[in-house]
């Protein structure tokens, strides 16, 4: 029993949320269909009951018509006691002689009332065949009561109300969950930056000590590489500190920023991976927070290296799309992915690696779309041939600020 409970509680609802949504949808459909079916049965029973009431009424009228005081009895004891079913009695010439439960307009004239009766008669003729009383030479027309009509549409109104309420509840819950996730992300990154601060400061002090020590000449290259890694750690700390705060967005040279990131990555990844940057022009500017943007490039390139298993080629193409946007296409020769995976790769926790955390592309999406007002997506991918990610950034501060204000990217 305990193992079963553990299996149940270990179900990853987040990763399988699409299946969970379909399950909820199917259950809702079953409940809705059941509600409609049950109400339809109830409506049919009430319809049959009203039909029997009309037949009983006609039988009573037939009997009453044979007595001396039949018409008085018909009016007072039968017709006037019907409080729900609309009926109209007509003579041999189809002229109304008595009616019950017909709704007339307020302050209606006799002519207006006659038109209403004629319209009701036309509706009743289409709904049911009249009951003919041979002895009295009259016909009784009738239709379903207002209660029955309302009950017929009740399940659809009920489902619509439930659907609207469900959509509102889901929207509010989803927004609340996203806001909570953002607070968790911000708190986690700031705490990480805080915790890294002390050991980084200590490492910087030790490197300064080594620079002034006798071992400097012997180990110059090693100490310089260590210094680069410490600088990188400081940059990572700055990145973490920027998450959750309004970043400083300014115009930066796009080619130089990407080249710095690639130069740092080259000696730290497989030597069998070729990295190349191509640009329409080396002086293209884009609105960015440089440490955060370089983090995005680094994450995508590292994922590409993993997808290629350390062997392949990464091309980074910088394009001037228009006066408003610049594009960065990062193309690898990895294993590629199916189209259904294009959006999933940005979901938190999604990873194709056995020990992957699935946070790199999630952070990249948050940085580009949340802080830069840009866009990042899988432009194309083919199994066995590779994947191309596209990043869209604003060329001017006005465009970035407009996105942050309106929440829209016109691309």
LINZI-V43475 format. One record per helix or strand. SS is the DSSP state (a for helix, b for strand). FROM is the first residue (numbers start at 0). TO is the last residue. Records with the same first field share a line. If there is no record, write none. Layout:
BEGIN
SS = FROM-TO  FROM-TO
END
This chain:
BEGIN
a = 1-8  16-63  69-78  109-126  145-210  219-241  253-265  289-306  338-340  343-345  359-370  396-405
b = 86-89  95-99  130-132  137-141  249-252  272-278  284-287  311-319  324-331  374-381  385-393
END
